[in-house]
Amino acid sequence: MGVTKKILVTGANKGIGLAVCEALLESYSETFVFLGCRNTDLGNRAIKTILEKNPECENRIALIEIDVTDDTSVQVAADRIRKYNASSGPNLFGIVNNAGIARSDSGPDEVLEVNTMGPKRVIDHFFEILQPDDGRVVNVTSASGPNYLSRCDRMTREILTSESVSWNQIREICSDYVRKYNNAPARVKTQLIDDVYGFSKACTNALTMVQARLYPNLKINACTPGFIETDMTRPMAARHGRTPAEMGMKSANEGTYSSIFLLTEKSVGSGFYFGSDCLRSPMDRYRSPGDPEYKGQ
């Protein structure tokens, strides 16, 4: 079978992003993967790692330099893929917005730029080269988003779970968070830094609903990969004096299931958030894997 589905994965030089690229190449022979990352040296090493295990995939993977916090970088990446499509068949089938960071010493701005503004920026620039019917977008978020909303103030929770939420509302809530941080005493700043990851993922879940309304012919969903051992989560285990396994972290490969499901499942809807077990989950409270699927109540 020839290549019929081209898929971009951001933040793909390691961890879950790299594992998604490997899973697509190994299990879906119709796919071509654009491995997206900021650093081309790291990206080339990642591709070398993949091809050492799967040399037959050499003609089904390419490196795309992309910094999701930079409009110019994202536009250049989109232009490069547009040119590739012009010479090699179908448009981009899917995007996995996987790039993310847990925290930044500089404050909440950088976390929000990567985790929330990044997926918005990518779709804004890539929409025109996505397949117009049944193209897929997966925003990789986290159960930290629903956990954050389950304990935040009522107004934030209501806005970020409203099916009619607008991008302007999301952007203003993000700006309010940054202003609160900038004006806060040290103790409160520490808490806001601890919370910004979950807050950013809650905002990206809300963004997913906005994008699904804007692009009704696409299937755009968010998902948590689960509690996965990555460079982002290992420090958490270290702070608790435990190993990742003792913390219950799973492998990067296990973190691919929900993203792959949303890329490949024919009957999936749009504008929803899914758990690591590939079942729809609420955006404002945690649903454990294995619990009944959320029906929108």
Secondary structure, DSSP 8 states (H G I E B T S, - for coil): ----EEEEESS-SSHHHHHHHHHHHHH-TTEEEEEEES-HHHHHHHHHHHHHH-GGGGGGEEEEE--TT-HHHHHHHHHHHHHHHHHHSS-EEEEEE----S--TT-HHHHHIIIIIHHHHHHHHHGGGB-TTT-EEEEE--THHHHHHTTS-HHHHHHHH-TT--HHHHHHHHHHHHHHHHTS-HHHHHHHHHHHHHHHHHHHHHHHHHHHHH-TTSEEEEE---SB-STTTHHHHHHTT--TTTTT-B-TTGGGHHHHHHHH-TT--SS-EE-TTSSB--SSS---TTS------
